[in-house]
């Protein structure tokens, strides 16, 4: 599974609208600067959080839980036999 450009483009556009377009059209008033700052910071932090979550799915840190026998069989079949906890090494065939 690899990264797809379409979700990155779509979500960047959504957060771009929130962080670039909405501050420009913010209503005039005494708190306009604060509203603009809040919109820009919200868009930037939400986009960064979304991007980190999206990228974390590309290379997960936690893999499947395998039984010891499964690991030994995989290692033997891939040409790298391992010794198990008891010191037993499966025979080559």
PDB file of N, CA, C and O in Angstrom:
ATOM      1  N   UNK A   1       0.842  -1.170   0.000  1.00  0.00           N
ATOM      2  CA  UNK A   1       0.000   0.000   0.000  1.00  0.00           C
ATOM      3  C   UNK A   1       0.888   1.233   0.000  1.00  0.00           C
ATOM      4  O   UNK A   1       1.803   1.362   0.813  1.00  0.00           O
ATOM      5  N   UNK A   2       0.608   2.107  -0.898  1.00  0.00           N
ATOM      6  CA  UNK A   2       1.393   3.317  -0.975  1.00  0.00           C
ATOM      7  C   UNK A   2       0.520   4.548  -0.834  1.00  0.00           C
ATOM      8  O   UNK A   2      -0.706   4.463  -0.775  1.00  0.00           O
ATOM      9  N   UNK A   3       1.165   5.663  -0.783  1.00  0.00           N
ATOM     10  CA  UNK A   3       0.432   6.914  -0.644  1.00  0.00           C
ATOM     11  C   UNK A   3      -0.239   7.255  -1.968  1.00  0.00           C
ATOM     12  O   UNK A   3       0.352   7.098  -3.036  1.00  0.00           O
ATOM     13  N   UNK A   4      -1.445   7.711  -1.885  1.00  0.00           N
ATOM     14  CA  UNK A   4      -2.175   8.163  -3.060  1.00  0.00           C
ATOM     15  C   UNK A   4      -2.193   9.692  -3.041  1.00  0.00           C
ATOM     16  O   UNK A   4      -2.328  10.312  -1.987  1.00  0.00           O
ATOM     17  N   UNK A   5      -2.059  10.267  -4.197  1.00  0.00           N
ATOM     18  CA  UNK A   5      -2.015  11.733  -4.278  1.00  0.00           C
ATOM     19  C   UNK A   5      -3.399  12.352  -4.098  1.00  0.00           C
ATOM     20  O   UNK A   5      -3.512  13.485  -3.629  1.00  0.00           O
ATOM     21  N   UNK A   6      -4.441  11.630  -4.460  1.00  0.00           N
ATOM     22  CA  UNK A   6      -5.790  12.208  -4.420  1.00  0.00           C
ATOM     23  C   UNK A   6      -6.229  12.631  -3.016  1.00  0.00           C
ATOM     24  O   UNK A   6      -6.693  13.761  -2.858  1.00  0.00           O
ATOM     25  N   UNK A   7      -6.107  11.779  -1.987  1.00  0.00           N
ATOM     26  CA  UNK A   7      -6.504  12.246  -0.649  1.00  0.00           C
ATOM     27  C   UNK A   7      -5.675  13.432  -0.161  1.00  0.00           C
ATOM     28  O   UNK A   7      -6.200  14.330   0.498  1.00  0.00           O
ATOM     29  N   UNK A   8      -4.404  13.437  -0.478  1.00  0.00           N
ATOM     30  CA  UNK A   8      -3.535  14.538  -0.038  1.00  0.00           C
ATOM     31  C   UNK A   8      -3.979  15.839  -0.707  1.00  0.00           C
ATOM     32  O   UNK A   8      -4.020  16.888  -0.064  1.00  0.00           O
ATOM     33  N   UNK A   9      -4.308  15.769  -1.990  1.00  0.00           N
ATOM     34  CA  UNK A   9      -4.760  16.966  -2.707  1.00  0.00           C
ATOM     35  C   UNK A   9      -6.105  17.449  -2.161  1.00  0.00           C
ATOM     36  O   UNK A   9      -6.295  18.643  -1.932  1.00  0.00           O
ATOM     37  N   UNK A  10      -7.030  16.517  -1.955  1.00  0.00           N
ATOM     38  CA  UNK A  10      -8.373  16.898  -1.485  1.00  0.00           C
ATOM     39  C   UNK A  10      -8.307  17.535  -0.100  1.00  0.00           C
ATOM     40  O   UNK A  10      -8.869  18.608   0.118  1.00  0.00           O
ATOM     41  N   UNK A  11      -7.625  16.877   0.834  1.00  0.00           N
ATOM     42  CA  UNK A  11      -7.576  17.415   2.193  1.00  0.00           C
ATOM     43  C   UNK A  11      -6.733  18.681   2.273  1.00  0.00           C
ATOM     44  O   UNK A  11      -7.028  19.565   3.077  1.00  0.00           O
ATOM     45  N   UNK A  12      -5.706  18.780   1.465  1.00  0.00           N
ATOM     46  CA  UNK A  12      -4.936  20.024   1.436  1.00  0.00           C
ATOM     47  C   UNK A  12      -5.796  21.170   0.923  1.00  0.00           C
ATOM     48  O   UNK A  12      -5.687  22.298   1.402  1.00  0.00           O
ATOM     49  N   UNK A  13      -6.656  20.878  -0.058  1.00  0.00           N
ATOM     50  CA  UNK A  13      -7.548  21.914  -0.577  1.00  0.00           C
ATOM     51  C   UNK A  13      -8.574  22.336   0.479  1.00  0.00           C
ATOM     52  O   UNK A  13      -8.861  23.523   0.635  1.00  0.00           O
ATOM     53  N   UNK A  14      -9.123  21.356   1.203  1.00  0.00           N
ATOM     54  CA  UNK A  14     -10.106  21.682   2.247  1.00  0.00           C
ATOM     55  C   UNK A  14      -9.477  22.550   3.323  1.00  0.00           C
ATOM     56  O   UNK A  14     -10.021  23.592   3.687  1.00  0.00           O
ATOM     57  N   UNK A  15      -8.319  22.115   3.833  1.00  0.00           N
ATOM     58  CA  UNK A  15      -7.669  22.896   4.878  1.00  0.00           C
ATOM     59  C   UNK A  15      -7.106  24.208   4.329  1.00  0.00           C
ATOM     60  O   UNK A  15      -6.962  25.178   5.074  1.00  0.00           O
ATOM     61  N   UNK A  16      -6.787  24.246   3.028  1.00  0.00           N
ATOM     62  CA  UNK A  16      -6.362  25.491   2.402  1.00  0.00           C
ATOM     63  C   UNK A  16      -7.482  26.509   2.366  1.00  0.00           C
ATOM     64  O   UNK A  16      -7.259  27.701   2.582  1.00  0.00           O
ATOM     65  N   UNK A  17      -8.685  26.037   2.091  1.00  0.00           N
ATOM     66  CA  UNK A  17      -9.846  26.943   2.102  1.00  0.00           C
ATOM     67  C   UNK A  17     -10.060  27.504   3.504  1.00  0.00           C
ATOM     68  O   UNK A  17     -10.294  28.699   3.682  1.00  0.00           O
ATOM     69  N   UNK A  18      -9.974  26.610   4.504  1.00  0.00           N
ATOM     70  CA  UNK A  18     -10.185  27.062   5.885  1.00  0.00           C
ATOM     71  C   UNK A  18      -9.081  28.033   6.315  1.00  0.00           C
ATOM     72  O   UNK A  18      -9.360  29.020   6.996  1.00  0.00           O
ATOM     73  N   UNK A  19      -7.839  27.765   5.927  1.00  0.00           N
ATOM     74  CA  UNK A  19      -6.715  28.565   6.408  1.00  0.00           C
ATOM     75  C   UNK A  19      -6.348  29.763   5.562  1.00  0.00           C
ATOM     76  O   UNK A  19      -5.655  30.664   6.035  1.00  0.00           O
ATOM     77  N   UNK A  20      -6.810  29.792   4.291  1.00  0.00           N
ATOM     78  CA  UNK A  20      -6.420  30.901   3.408  1.00  0.00           C
ATOM     79  C   UNK A  20      -7.633  31.731   2.988  1.00  0.00           C
ATOM     80  O   UNK A  20      -7.618  32.958   3.094  1.00  0.00           O
ATOM     81  N   UNK A  21      -8.682  31.057   2.512  1.00  0.00           N
ATOM     82  CA  UNK A  21      -9.830  31.784   1.985  1.00  0.00           C
ATOM     83  C   UNK A  21     -10.697  32.361   3.103  1.00  0.00           C
ATOM     84  O   UNK A  21     -11.072  33.533   3.054  1.00  0.00           O
ATOM     85  N   UNK A  22     -11.015  31.553   4.102  1.00  0.00           N
ATOM     86  CA  UNK A  22     -11.899  32.040   5.167  1.00  0.00           C
ATOM     87  C   UNK A  22     -11.316  33.222   5.951  1.00  0.00           C
ATOM     88  O   UNK A  22     -12.074  34.131   6.288  1.00  0.00           O
ATOM     89  N   UNK A  23     -10.018  33.262   6.259  1.00  0.00           N
ATOM     90  CA  UNK A  23      -9.514  34.464   6.943  1.00  0.00           C
ATOM     91  C   UNK A  23      -9.645  35.737   6.104  1.00  0.00           C
ATOM     92  O   UNK A  23      -9.771  36.830   6.654  1.00  0.00           O
ATOM     93  N   UNK A  24      -9.615  35.600   4.782  1.00  0.00           N
ATOM     94  CA  UNK A  24      -9.748  36.783   3.921  1.00  0.00           C
ATOM     95  C   UNK A  24     -11.175  37.327   3.982  1.00  0.00           C
ATOM     96  O   UNK A  24     -11.388  38.539   3.952  1.00  0.00           O
ATOM     97  N   UNK A  25     -12.158  36.409   4.069  1.00  0.00           N
ATOM     98  CA  UNK A  25     -13.551  36.840   4.079  1.00  0.00           C
ATOM     99  C   UNK A  25     -14.134  36.904   5.490  1.00  0.00           C
ATOM    100  O   UNK A  25     -15.352  36.939   5.659  1.00  0.00           O
ATOM    101  N   UNK A  26     -13.270  36.918   6.495  1.00  0.00           N
ATOM    102  CA  UNK A  26     -13.747  37.018   7.880  1.00  0.00           C
ATOM    103  C   UNK A  26     -14.474  38.355   8.067  1.00  0.00           C
ATOM    104  O   UNK A  26     -14.071  39.370   7.499  1.00  0.00           O
ATOM    105  N   UNK A  27     -15.540  38.345   8.861  1.00  0.00           N
ATOM    106  CA  UNK A  27     -16.318  39.591   9.031  1.00  0.00           C
ATOM    107  C   UNK A  27     -15.498  40.672   9.735  1.00  0.00           C
ATOM    108  O   UNK A  27     -14.673  40.401  10.608  1.00  0.00           O
ATOM    109  N   UNK A  28     -15.758  41.876   9.324  1.00  0.00           N
ATOM    110  CA  UNK A  28     -15.061  43.012   9.940  1.00  0.00           C
ATOM    111  C   UNK A  28     -15.604  43.226  11.348  1.00  0.00           C
ATOM    112  O   UNK A  28     -16.798  43.076  11.608  1.00  0.00           O
ATOM    113  N   UNK A  29     -14.713  43.572  12.220  1.00  0.00           N
ATOM    114  CA  UNK A  29     -15.103  43.803  13.601  1.00  0.00           C
ATOM    115  C   UNK A  29     -13.874  43.931  14.470  1.00  0.00           C
ATOM    116  O   UNK A  29     -12.751  43.850  13.973  1.00  0.00           O
ATOM    117  N   UNK A  30     -14.069  44.129  15.762  1.00  0.00           N
ATOM    118  CA  UNK A  30     -12.924  44.338  16.650  1.00  0.00           C
ATOM    119  C   UNK A  30     -12.069  43.079  16.831  1.00  0.00           C
ATOM    120  O   UNK A  30     -10.891  43.176  17.174  1.00  0.00           O
ATOM    121  N   UNK A  31     -12.652  41.908  16.603  1.00  0.00           N
ATOM    122  CA  UNK A  31     -11.910  40.658  16.807  1.00  0.00           C
ATOM    123  C   UNK A  31     -11.519  39.973  15.495  1.00  0.00           C
ATOM    124  O   UNK A  31     -11.244  38.774  15.478  1.00  0.00           O
ATOM    125  N   UNK A  32     -11.495  40.723  14.412  1.00  0.00           N
ATOM    126  CA  UNK A  32     -11.194  40.119  13.117  1.00  0.00           C
ATOM    127  C   UNK A  32      -9.814  39.474  13.093  1.00  0.00           C
ATOM    128  O   UNK A  32      -9.651  38.381  12.551  1.00  0.00           O
ATOM    129  N   UNK A  33      -8.826  40.133  13.672  1.00  0.00           N
ATOM    130  CA  UNK A  33      -7.465  39.578  13.696  1.00  0.00           C
ATOM    131  C   UNK A  33      -7.399  38.273  14.467  1.00  0.00           C
ATOM    132  O   UNK A  33      -6.695  37.344  14.071  1.00  0.00           O
ATOM    133  N   UNK A  34      -8.133  38.204  15.566  1.00  0.00           N
ATOM    134  CA  UNK A  34      -8.151  36.973  16.363  1.00  0.00           C
ATOM    135  C   UNK A  34      -8.836  35.854  15.593  1.00  0.00           C
ATOM    136  O   UNK A  34      -8.362  34.718  15.602  1.00  0.00           O
ATOM    137  N   UNK A  35      -9.941  36.159  14.929  1.00  0.00           N
ATOM    138  CA  UNK A  35     -10.657  35.157  14.135  1.00  0.00           C
ATOM    139  C   UNK A  35      -9.763  34.648  13.004  1.00  0.00           C
ATOM    140  O   UNK A  35      -9.718  33.446  12.744  1.00  0.00           O
ATOM    141  N   UNK A  36      -9.061  35.546  12.339  1.00  0.00           N
ATOM    142  CA  UNK A  36      -8.157  35.137  11.264  1.00  0.00           C
ATOM    143  C   UNK A  36      -7.042  34.237  11.800  1.00  0.00           C
ATOM    144  O   UNK A  36      -6.707  33.221  11.191  1.00  0.00           O
ATOM    145  N   UNK A  37      -6.482  34.616  12.929  1.00  0.00           N
ATOM    146  CA  UNK A  37      -5.406  33.820  13.535  1.00  0.00           C
ATOM    147  C   UNK A  37      -5.909  32.440  13.932  1.00  0.00           C
ATOM    148  O   UNK A  37      -5.226  31.440  13.711  1.00  0.00           O
ATOM    149  N   UNK A  38      -7.095  32.382  14.514  1.00  0.00           N
ATOM    150  CA  UNK A  38      -7.676  31.103  14.919  1.00  0.00           C
ATOM    151  C   UNK A  38      -7.923  30.216  13.701  1.00  0.00           C
ATOM    152  O   UNK A  38      -7.624  29.023  13.743  1.00  0.00           O
ATOM    153  N   UNK A  39      -8.458  30.773  12.626  1.00  0.00           N
ATOM    154  CA  UNK A  39      -8.716  29.991  11.416  1.00  0.00           C
ATOM    155  C   UNK A  39      -7.424  29.456  10.803  1.00  0.00           C
ATOM    156  O   UNK A  39      -7.366  28.297  10.392  1.00  0.00           O
ATOM    157  N   UNK A  40      -6.402  30.282  10.740  1.00  0.00           N
ATOM    158  CA  UNK A  40      -5.128  29.862  10.154  1.00  0.00           C
ATOM    159  C   UNK A  40      -4.475  28.774  11.013  1.00  0.00           C
ATOM    160  O   UNK A  40      -4.020  27.757  10.490  1.00  0.00           O
ATOM    161  N   UNK A  41      -4.432  28.991  12.325  1.00  0.00           N
ATOM    162  CA  UNK A  41      -3.821  27.988  13.205  1.00  0.00           C
ATOM    163  C   UNK A  41      -4.609  26.685  13.224  1.00  0.00           C
ATOM    164  O   UNK A  41      -4.023  25.603  13.258  1.00  0.00           O
ATOM    165  N   UNK A  42      -5.936  26.783  13.202  1.00  0.00           N
ATOM    166  CA  UNK A  42      -6.763  25.580  13.171  1.00  0.00           C
ATOM    167  C   UNK A  42      -6.506  24.777  11.903  1.00  0.00           C
ATOM    168  O   UNK A  42      -6.328  23.560  11.958  1.00  0.00           O
ATOM    169  N   UNK A  43      -6.487  25.452  10.771  1.00  0.00           N
ATOM    170  CA  UNK A  43      -6.256  24.757   9.505  1.00  0.00           C
ATOM    171  C   UNK A  43      -4.868  24.111   9.478  1.00  0.00           C
ATOM    172  O   UNK A  43      -4.719  22.966   9.051  1.00  0.00           O
ATOM    173  N   UNK A  44      -3.865  24.845   9.933  1.00  0.00           N
ATOM    174  CA  UNK A  44      -2.497  24.313   9.891  1.00  0.00           C
ATOM    175  C   UNK A  44      -2.332  23.104  10.812  1.00  0.00           C
ATOM    176  O   UNK A  44      -1.743  22.099  10.415  1.00  0.00           O
ATOM    177  N   UNK A  45      -2.845  23.196  12.026  1.00  0.00           N
ATOM    178  CA  UNK A  45      -2.664  22.084  12.964  1.00  0.00           C
ATOM    179  C   UNK A  45      -3.515  20.874  12.588  1.00  0.00           C
ATOM    180  O   UNK A  45      -3.059  19.737  12.702  1.00  0.00           O
ATOM    181  N   UNK A  46      -4.748  21.113  12.142  1.00  0.00           N
ATOM    182  CA  UNK A  46      -5.596  19.984  11.721  1.00  0.00           C
ATOM    183  C   UNK A  46      -5.012  19.295  10.497  1.00  0.00           C
ATOM    184  O   UNK A  46      -5.033  18.066  10.420  1.00  0.00           O
ATOM    185  N   UNK A  47      -4.490  20.058   9.533  1.00  0.00           N
ATOM    186  CA  UNK A  47      -3.882  19.466   8.346  1.00  0.00           C
ATOM    187  C   UNK A  47      -2.637  18.658   8.727  1.00  0.00           C
ATOM    188  O   UNK A  47      -2.431  17.556   8.219  1.00  0.00           O
ATOM    189  N   UNK A  48      -1.820  19.202   9.612  1.00  0.00           N
ATOM    190  CA  UNK A  48      -0.616  18.487  10.026  1.00  0.00           C
ATOM    191  C   UNK A  48      -0.962  17.202  10.772  1.00  0.00           C
ATOM    192  O   UNK A  48      -0.327  16.170  10.557  1.00  0.00           O
ATOM    193  N   UNK A  49      -1.959  17.258  11.640  1.00  0.00           N
ATOM    194  CA  UNK A  49      -2.394  16.062  12.349  1.00  0.00           C
ATOM    195  C   UNK A  49      -2.939  15.031  11.371  1.00  0.00           C
ATOM    196  O   UNK A  49      -2.612  13.849  11.477  1.00  0.00           O
ATOM    197  N   UNK A  50      -3.757  15.454  10.431  1.00  0.00           N
ATOM    198  CA  UNK A  50      -4.293  14.525   9.435  1.00  0.00           C
ATOM    199  C   UNK A  50      -3.171  13.911   8.618  1.00  0.00           C
ATOM    200  O   UNK A  50      -3.186  12.706   8.367  1.00  0.00           O
ATOM    201  N   UNK A  51      -2.200  14.710   8.199  1.00  0.00           N
ATOM    202  CA  UNK A  51      -1.090  14.202   7.390  1.00  0.00           C
ATOM    203  C   UNK A  51      -0.267  13.179   8.165  1.00  0.00           C
ATOM    204  O   UNK A  51       0.127  12.155   7.608  1.00  0.00           O
ATOM    205  N   UNK A  52      -0.006  13.442   9.436  1.00  0.00           N
ATOM    206  CA  UNK A  52       0.747  12.476  10.258  1.00  0.00           C
ATOM    207  C   UNK A  52      -0.018  11.163  10.408  1.00  0.00           C
ATOM    208  O   UNK A  52       0.572  10.086  10.322  1.00  0.00           O
ATOM    209  N   UNK A  53      -1.316  11.249  10.631  1.00  0.00           N
ATOM    210  CA  UNK A  53      -2.128  10.028  10.745  1.00  0.00           C
ATOM    211  C   UNK A  53      -2.160   9.271   9.430  1.00  0.00           C
ATOM    212  O   UNK A  53      -2.077   8.043   9.421  1.00  0.00           O
ATOM    213  N   UNK A  54      -2.278   9.983   8.325  1.00  0.00           N
ATOM    214  CA  UNK A  54      -2.311   9.345   7.008  1.00  0.00           C
ATOM    215  C   UNK A  54      -0.983   8.661   6.708  1.00  0.00           C
ATOM    216  O   UNK A  54      -0.954   7.535   6.212  1.00  0.00           O
ATOM    217  N   UNK A  55       0.107   9.342   7.010  1.00  0.00           N
ATOM    218  CA  UNK A  55       1.427   8.768   6.727  1.00  0.00           C
ATOM    219  C   UNK A  55       1.764   7.617   7.669  1.00  0.00           C
ATOM    220  O   UNK A  55       2.498   6.706   7.285  1.00  0.00           O
ATOM    221  N   UNK A  56       1.243   7.642   8.889  1.00  0.00           N
ATOM    222  CA  UNK A  56       1.509   6.559   9.843  1.00  0.00           C
ATOM    223  C   UNK A  56       0.908   5.245   9.359  1.00  0.00           C
ATOM    224  O   UNK A  56       1.379   4.174   9.741  1.00  0.00           O
ATOM    225  N   UNK A  57      -0.114   5.312   8.533  1.00  0.00           N
ATOM    226  CA  UNK A  57      -0.714   4.095   8.005  1.00  0.00           C
ATOM    227  C   UNK A  57       0.136   3.462   6.914  1.00  0.00           C
ATOM    228  O   UNK A  57      -0.085   2.303   6.561  1.00  0.00           O
ATOM    229  N   UNK A  58       1.097   4.193   6.375  1.00  0.00           N
ATOM    230  CA  UNK A  58       1.958   3.645   5.325  1.00  0.00           C
ATOM    231  C   UNK A  58       2.950   2.626   5.880  1.00  0.00           C
ATOM    232  O   UNK A  58       3.262   1.633   5.223  1.00  0.00           O
ATOM    233  N   UNK A  59       3.436   2.875   7.079  1.00  0.00           N
ATOM    234  CA  UNK A  59       4.417   1.997   7.697  1.00  0.00           C
ATOM    235  C   UNK A  59       4.072   1.861   9.181  1.00  0.00           C
ATOM    236  O   UNK A  59       4.674   2.528  10.024  1.00  0.00           O
ATOM    237  N   UNK A  60       3.101   0.995   9.501  1.00  0.00           N
ATOM    238  CA  UNK A  60       2.673   0.898  10.895  1.00  0.00           C
ATOM    239  C   UNK A  60       3.782   0.354  11.797  1.00  0.00           C
ATOM    240  O   UNK A  60       4.561  -0.508  11.391  1.00  0.00           O
ATOM    241  N   UNK A  61       3.839   0.870  13.021  1.00  0.00           N
ATOM    242  CA  UNK A  61       4.857   0.425  13.966  1.00  0.00           C
ATOM    243  C   UNK A  61       4.489  -0.912  14.600  1.00  0.00           C
ATOM    244  O   UNK A  61       5.369  -1.659  15.028  1.00  0.00           O
ATOM    245  N   UNK A  62       3.205  -1.214  14.663  1.00  0.00           N
ATOM    246  CA  UNK A  62       2.748  -2.448  15.286  1.00  0.00           C
ATOM    247  C   UNK A  62       2.306  -3.389  14.183  1.00  0.00           C
ATOM    248  O   UNK A  62       1.408  -3.065  13.406  1.00  0.00           O
ATOM    249  N   UNK A  63       2.934  -4.554  14.113  1.00  0.00           N
ATOM    250  CA  UNK A  63       2.595  -5.533  13.086  1.00  0.00           C
ATOM    251  C   UNK A  63       1.718  -6.626  13.649  1.00  0.00           C
ATOM    252  O   UNK A  63       1.286  -6.560  14.799  1.00  0.00           O
ATOM    253  N   UNK A  64       1.456  -7.631  12.836  1.00  0.00           N
ATOM    254  CA  UNK A  64       0.617  -8.733  13.295  1.00  0.00           C
ATOM    255  C   UNK A  64       1.314  -9.554  14.381  1.00  0.00           C
ATOM    256  O   UNK A  64       2.541  -9.651  14.402  1.00  0.00           O
ATOM    257  N   UNK A  65       0.526 -10.141  15.275  1.00  0.00           N
ATOM    258  CA  UNK A  65       1.057 -11.010  16.320  1.00  0.00           C
ATOM    259  C   UNK A  65       1.172 -12.417  15.742  1.00  0.00           C
ATOM    260  O   UNK A  65       0.172 -12.994  15.314  1.00  0.00           O
ATOM    261  N   UNK A  66       2.370 -12.970  15.727  1.00  0.00           N
ATOM    262  CA  UNK A  66       2.602 -14.302  15.184  1.00  0.00           C
ATOM    263  C   UNK A  66       3.036 -15.251  16.295  1.00  0.00           C
ATOM    264  O   UNK A  66       3.727 -14.857  17.235  1.00  0.00           O
ATOM    265  N   UNK A  67       2.618 -16.512  16.168  1.00  0.00           N
ATOM    266  CA  UNK A  67       3.065 -17.528  17.102  1.00  0.00           C
ATOM    267  C   UNK A  67       4.520 -17.869  16.807  1.00  0.00           C
ATOM    268  O   UNK A  67       5.001 -17.650  15.695  1.00  0.00           O
ATOM    269  N   UNK A  68       5.215 -18.402  17.802  1.00  0.00           N
ATOM    270  CA  UNK A  68       6.622 -18.726  17.634  1.00  0.00           C
ATOM    271  C   UNK A  68       6.817 -19.769  16.536  1.00  0.00           C
ATOM    272  O   UNK A  68       7.769 -19.678  15.761  1.00  0.00           O
ATOM    273  N   UNK A  69       5.929 -20.756  16.461  1.00  0.00           N
ATOM    274  CA  UNK A  69       6.055 -21.779  15.418  1.00  0.00           C
ATOM    275  C   UNK A  69       5.931 -21.161  14.027  1.00  0.00           C
ATOM    276  O   UNK A  69       6.648 -21.554  13.107  1.00  0.00           O
ATOM    277  N   UNK A  70       5.043 -20.213  13.874  1.00  0.00           N
ATOM    278  CA  UNK A  70       4.875 -19.549  12.576  1.00  0.00           C
ATOM    279  C   UNK A  70       6.140 -18.806  12.189  1.00  0.00           C
ATOM    280  O   UNK A  70       6.561 -18.852  11.033  1.00  0.00           O
ATOM    281  N   UNK A  71       6.747 -18.127  13.141  1.00  0.00           N
ATOM    282  CA  UNK A  71       7.985 -17.391  12.868  1.00  0.00           C
ATOM    283  C   UNK A  71       9.101 -18.354  12.475  1.00  0.00           C
ATOM    284  O   UNK A  71       9.857 -18.081  11.543  1.00  0.00           O
ATOM    285  N   UNK A  72       9.210 -19.493  13.191  1.00  0.00           N
ATOM    286  CA  UNK A  72      10.245 -20.477  12.874  1.00  0.00           C
ATOM    287  C   UNK A  72      10.040 -21.073  11.482  1.00  0.00           C
ATOM    288  O   UNK A  72      11.006 -21.264  10.742  1.00  0.00           O
ATOM    289  N   UNK A  73       8.802 -21.364  11.125  1.00  0.00           N
ATOM    290  CA  UNK A  73       8.522 -21.924   9.801  1.00  0.00           C
ATOM    291  C   UNK A  73       8.842 -20.901   8.716  1.00  0.00           C
ATOM    292  O   UNK A  73       9.434 -21.245   7.693  1.00  0.00           O
ATOM    293  N   UNK A  74       8.454 -19.644   8.935  1.00  0.00           N
ATOM    294  CA  UNK A  74       8.747 -18.608   7.948  1.00  0.00           C
ATOM    295  C   UNK A  74      10.253 -18.432   7.782  1.00  0.00           C
ATOM    296  O   UNK A  74      10.740 -18.320   6.657  1.00  0.00           O
ATOM    297  N   UNK A  75      10.985 -18.406   8.875  1.00  0.00           N
ATOM    298  CA  UNK A  75      12.437 -18.241   8.807  1.00  0.00           C
ATOM    299  C   UNK A  75      13.069 -19.417   8.070  1.00  0.00           C
ATOM    300  O   UNK A  75      13.970 -19.231   7.253  1.00  0.00           O
ATOM    301  N   UNK A  76      12.593 -20.632   8.360  1.00  0.00           N
ATOM    302  CA  UNK A  76      13.154 -21.815   7.681  1.00  0.00           C
ATOM    303  C   UNK A  76      12.861 -21.771   6.185  1.00  0.00           C
ATOM    304  O   UNK A  76      13.740 -22.050   5.370  1.00  0.00           O
ATOM    305  N   UNK A  77      11.630 -21.422   5.822  1.00  0.00           N
ATOM    306  CA  UNK A  77      11.255 -21.402   4.410  1.00  0.00           C
ATOM    307  C   UNK A  77      11.970 -20.288   3.647  1.00  0.00           C
ATOM    308  O   UNK A  77      12.220 -20.427   2.449  1.00  0.00           O
ATOM    309  N   UNK A  78      12.298 -19.204   4.310  1.00  0.00           N
ATOM    310  CA  UNK A  78      12.993 -18.102   3.662  1.00  0.00           C
ATOM    311  C   UNK A  78      14.509 -18.247   3.716  1.00  0.00           C
ATOM    312  O   UNK A  78      15.235 -17.340   3.308  1.00  0.00           O
ATOM    313  N   UNK A  79      14.997 -19.401   4.225  1.00  0.00           N
ATOM    314  CA  UNK A  79      16.430 -19.679   4.207  1.00  0.00           C
ATOM    315  C   UNK A  79      17.209 -19.079   5.354  1.00  0.00           C
ATOM    316  O   UNK A  79      18.415 -18.869   5.226  1.00  0.00           O
ATOM    317  N   UNK A  80      16.565 -18.795   6.471  1.00  0.00           N
ATOM    318  CA  UNK A  80      17.249 -18.235   7.624  1.00  0.00           C
ATOM    319  C   UNK A  80      16.744 -18.938   8.883  1.00  0.00           C
ATOM    320  O   UNK A  80      16.042 -18.333   9.693  1.00  0.00           O
ATOM    321  N   UNK A  81      17.107 -20.241   9.053  1.00  0.00           N
ATOM    322  CA  UNK A  81      16.563 -20.978  10.205  1.00  0.00           C
ATOM    323  C   UNK A  81      17.026 -20.371  11.531  1.00  0.00           C
ATOM    324  O   UNK A  81      18.195 -20.020  11.697  1.00  0.00           O
ATOM    325  N   UNK A  82      16.096 -20.259  12.455  1.00  0.00           N
ATOM    326  CA  UNK A  82      16.362 -19.721  13.786  1.00  0.00           C
ATOM    327  C   UNK A  82      16.244 -20.836  14.810  1.00  0.00           C
ATOM    328  O   UNK A  82      15.535 -21.818  14.591  1.00  0.00           O
ATOM    329  N   UNK A  83      16.928 -20.683  15.910  1.00  0.00           N
ATOM    330  CA  UNK A  83      16.751 -21.610  17.012  1.00  0.00           C
ATOM    331  C   UNK A  83      15.617 -21.112  17.874  1.00  0.00           C
ATOM    332  O   UNK A  83      15.502 -19.912  18.123  1.00  0.00           O
ATOM    333  N   UNK A  84      14.769 -22.034  18.338  1.00  0.00           N
ATOM    334  CA  UNK A  84      13.687 -21.608  19.208  1.00  0.00           C
ATOM    335  C   UNK A  84      14.193 -21.534  20.642  1.00  0.00           C
ATOM    336  O   UNK A  84      15.384 -21.716  20.894  1.00  0.00           O
ATOM    337  N   UNK A  85      13.304 -21.272  21.568  1.00  0.00           N
ATOM    338  CA  UNK A  85      13.686 -21.070  22.966  1.00  0.00           C
ATOM    339  C   UNK A  85      14.383 -22.295  23.567  1.00  0.00           C
ATOM    340  O   UNK A  85      15.246 -22.149  24.434  1.00  0.00           O
ATOM    341  N   UNK A  86      14.024 -23.486  23.121  1.00  0.00           N
ATOM    342  CA  UNK A  86      14.605 -24.717  23.666  1.00  0.00           C
ATOM    343  C   UNK A  86      15.892 -25.107  22.979  1.00  0.00           C
ATOM    344  O   UNK A  86      16.489 -26.119  23.348  1.00  0.00           O
ATOM    345  N   UNK A  87      16.348 -24.348  21.994  1.00  0.00           N
ATOM    346  CA  UNK A  87      17.564 -24.672  21.288  1.00  0.00           C
ATOM    347  C   UNK A  87      17.341 -25.636  20.128  1.00  0.00           C
ATOM    348  O   UNK A  87      18.310 -26.093  19.522  1.00  0.00           O
ATOM    349  N   UNK A  88      16.089 -25.958  19.804  1.00  0.00           N
ATOM    350  CA  UNK A  88      15.768 -26.872  18.732  1.00  0.00           C
ATOM    351  C   UNK A  88      15.769 -26.129  17.397  1.00  0.00           C
ATOM    352  O   UNK A  88      15.118 -25.093  17.256  1.00  0.00           O
ATOM    353  N   UNK A  89      16.499 -26.662  16.424  1.00  0.00           N
ATOM    354  CA  UNK A  89      16.498 -26.100  15.085  1.00  0.00           C
ATOM    355  C   UNK A  89      15.811 -27.099  14.156  1.00  0.00           C
ATOM    356  O   UNK A  89      16.231 -28.254  14.088  1.00  0.00           O
ATOM    357  N   UNK A  90      14.773 -26.685  13.443  1.00  0.00           N
ATOM    358  CA  UNK A  90      14.081 -27.618  12.545  1.00  0.00           C
ATOM    359  C   UNK A  90      15.013 -28.115  11.448  1.00  0.00           C
ATOM    360  O   UNK A  90      15.912 -27.400  11.004  1.00  0.00           O
ATOM    361  N   UNK A  91      14.782 -29.357  11.018  1.00  0.00           N
ATOM    362  CA  UNK A  91      15.619 -29.959   9.987  1.00  0.00           C
ATOM    363  C   UNK A  91      15.337 -29.323   8.629  1.00  0.00           C
ATOM    364  O   UNK A  91      14.212 -28.915   8.340  1.00  0.00           O
ATOM    365  N   UNK A  92      16.372 -29.249   7.808  1.00  0.00           N
ATOM    366  CA  UNK A  92      16.208 -28.778   6.448  1.00  0.00           C
ATOM    367  C   UNK A  92      15.651 -29.924   5.615  1.00  0.00           C
ATOM    368  O   UNK A  92      16.005 -31.080   5.851  1.00  0.00           O
ATOM    369  N   UNK A  93      14.812 -29.639   4.672  1.00  0.00           N
ATOM    370  CA  UNK A  93      14.309 -30.687   3.781  1.00  0.00           C
ATOM    371  C   UNK A  93      14.336 -30.220   2.354  1.00  0.00           C
ATOM    372  O   UNK A  93      13.950 -30.964   1.453  1.00  0.00           O
TER     373      UNK A  93
END
